[in-house]
């Protein structure tokens, strides 16, 4: 009996030591996560990026305990919107700091790439080589479910400059984003957004509707239903205010194929977090 008790005591001591050693291993200073989304129409700033077609999107994100983050996000786009391109890739780095349980501030850099996209691939006109890619810096502040973000381009916005029909380059164009994700029950969230885009140049020649001004406001309203295991489904509507500029936008592949790219559009999406 004594031998048995001694053996059990030794075994318990070994188990306790192993558990303590396991618990002593520090958690990694960073975390990774990701998402996969299917959406009926990729709408950005109230405008279709897929010519009213569905999109598959995904992201990989890294965050650290010190508040730094980095991510890569990708989606299909239409070459009718971005000549020669079928994909958008966004690379971002950022930093955020919690000031209290409710207040957070942060800043970041964003690079947006459209592989193979170039204005010289527009089929019905002759344009010089100019890519759509651009970079921007941003600042944001959030309070609970409300956030305000200011972004400013570090390069020409989407390649808008003298080569692509504008009066000047569009570096330092700005965008203000006011968004709210308001919990309305345990599983439902009301999504609201309003944005204002200021472009630092105008078109040299007016659009078919007589507009040379690309500035706009865009809006989005929707509801998200959260499910277990990181799944969510959203239903909403988005639109753009500058109908004079964006109505009747011709496809880059065929000038007779025109679309009101910023009109009111309903979308549905499903997202899985992992």
N, C-alpha and C positions, 0 to 999 in steps of 0.2 A: 504494500500500500504506500509506504513512504517513498519507494522508488518511483511509483506511478505518479504520486503528487509532485515529486521533484522534476520528473520529466515534463509533466504538464506545466509546472511553473516555468521551466526553461523555455518550453514552446511558447507560452504566453509572452514571456519576455522578448523572445525573438520576434513574435508577431507585432508586439508594441513598438519595438525598435524599427521594424520594417515600415510600419504605418507612419511613425514619426519621420522617418527618412523620406517617405513618399510625400507627406504633408509639407516637408521642408523645401521641396523643389519649388522654386518661385515660378509664378505664372509668367508667360512670355509678355514682353512689354508692348506687343502689338496684337491686333486681331484682324482676321480676314473674313470677308463676307461677299456675297454676290447676289445677283438677281437675274431672272429670266422673265421677259414680258412678251405677250402677244397683244397687239392693238389693231383695231379695225382701220385706223388712219393715223399716221404720225403727224400730229399737229404741233408746230413750233411757232410761238408768238402769234397764234391764231391762224397760221397758214399751213396748208397741207404740204408735206415734204415728200409724199409718196404718190402724188397725183390721185388722191382719194383711194389708194389701195392699202391693204394691210401691211403691217411691219412686224418683224421679229427683232427684239432688242435684248441686250444683256449687259451686265456690268460685273466687274471685280473690284472690290474696295479693300483698302488697308487703312486702319486707324491705330494710333498709338495712345498710350496713357497720357502723354504730354500734350495731346491735342492736335498733333499733326496728322494729315491724311493724304492719301493718293488714290486715284481711281482711273479705270479705263472703262469707257462705255461705248457701245456700238449699236448701230441700227442700219437697216437697209433704207435707201432713199431712191427716188426716181431720177433717171437721167433726163427726163422731161423737165425737171426742176434744176438739176445740176448736170450740165452737159458732160457726158463721158463718165459720170460717177454712178455707182450703185450702192455705195456704203459711206456712212459717216462714222468717224471715230473721234471721240472726245477724250482727251487726256487732261487730268486736273490734279493739282496739289493744293493743299490748304492748311489753315491753322484756325482753330476756334478755342475760345476760353469761356467757361461758365463764370459769370459774375455772381450768380446766386442760383437758387433753385429755379427761378423763372427767367432770368436774363442770360443771353449768350451773345457774344460778338465774335466776328471772324473775318478772315480775308483769304483770297485764293487767286490762282492763276489757271486759265483754261486755254487749251489749244484745240482747235476744231479742224479736222482734216477730212477731205473728200478725195480719197485715192483715185487717181486717173481723171478727176474732174478738171476741166479747163474750158474757158470761154471760146477758145479756138475750135472746139468741137460742136458748137452750135451749127446746125446743118444748113440753115437758110440765109446766113449772112457771113461775112468775113470779119473776124475779130482777131486781134493779136493774142499771143499766148498770155494768159492770166489765170492763176489758180483761184479757187474759191476760199482756200484755207485762211484762217485768221486766228489771232490770239487776243485775249482780254484779261484784265485784272478786275477783281471785285472786292467789295466790302459788304458785310451784312450785320444786322442786329436782329435778334428775335426775342420776343416776350411770350412765353407759354406757346400758344399755337399760332401766333402772328409773327411774320417775318418781313423785313424790308431789306432789299438788296440793290446795290448800285454797281453796275458794270461799265467799264470803259475799254474800248478796243485799243490795242497796242500796235495794230497793223490795220490796213484797209479792211473794212467790214465786208466780208464775202467777195473781196476783189473789186469793190466799187471804186473806180478811179477814172482818170482821163482816158485810159485805154478802153474802158468798158462803157463809155458814154456819159460819164459824170463830169461836172464842172471842175472837180478837184479830187484829191484823195480823201478817204473817209476815216483815217486814223483819228482817234479821240471821239468817235461816235459813242453815244452812251445809251444805257437802258436801265430803267428803274422798274423793279419788280416788287409788288406788294401782294403777299400771299397769306392765306389763312387756311389751316386744316383744323376744323372745329369739331371736337368729339360731340356727337349728339346722342350716343348711347354706348353701351359696352363694345359694340361691334361696328358701328357706323360712324363715318367721319364726313363732314361737309367740306368740300374743297372749293375755295374761292381764289381767284387771281385777277389782278389788273396790272398791266404793264404799259410803259411809255418808251418808245424808241425815238431817239434823236439821231439823225444822220447828218454829218457835217458837210454834205455836198448835195447838189440837185442834178437831175438829168439835164443834159444839154437840149435834147429834143423831147417834147412832151409825149406822154402815152396816147393811145387812141382815144382816151377819155379827156385828154387835155391837161393832165397833171404832170408836173415836174418834181413834186415834193414827195419823197419816200417816207416821211415821218408818219407814225401811227400810234394808236393805242390798241392793245389787244386784251381780250377778256376770256375767262374760263370759269365755268361753274360745273360742279359734279358731286357725286356721292361715292364713297368707297366703302365696301363691305369687307371686313376682315374675318378670315376663317382661321381655324387652327393650322399648325404646321407651316406658318409663314405665307399662306396663300391669301390673296386679296383680289377683288373684282371691282372695277370702277366703271361708272356710267356718267357721261358728261357732255357738255357742249362748249365749243370754243369758236371765236371769231375775231376778225380784224376790222378796225374802224375805217381804214383808208381805201374805200371802194373805188375812188377815182383813179388811184394808182394801181391797185392790184386786180381789179375786175378785168376780165378779158386778157389775162396774162397768157401769151403764146407758149406752147411747148417748145423746148429747145430742139426737138426732132422734127417738128412740122408746124409752121407758123399758122396754119389753118386750124390746128387743134388748140383751142384756147379754153381757159378755165378761170372762174372766179376763185382764185386760190385762197382768199381770206374770208369767204362767206361763212355764215353760221353752219357748223358741221357737228353732228352728234357722233360720239365715239364710245366704244366699249373696250376695256382692256382687262387682262388677267395677268397677275404678277405672282411669281414664286420667289421668296427669299430663301437663301441657303447660306 
